[in-house]
Amino acid sequence: MSVSSVSERNSKDFKSSSVNTCYQVDQQAKLINLQAEVDLLLLQLQKYKLQKESCTYE
């Protein structure tokens, strides 16, 4: 997942969640922050996986 696809997904998620939501604003902000943290962790895992794969091919 590229950074641009993460950003696109976040904007889509935010638009859909802001339309049909029962959450308070502070809860929405916490949820968005958690989604961003998860996306960042996924990107880091992908980076480590690529590094590991490149080391095994050498």
Secondary structure, 3 states (H helix, E strand, C coil): CCHHHHHHHHHHHHHHHHHCCCCCHHHHHHHHHHHHHHHHHHHHHHHHHHHHHHHHHC
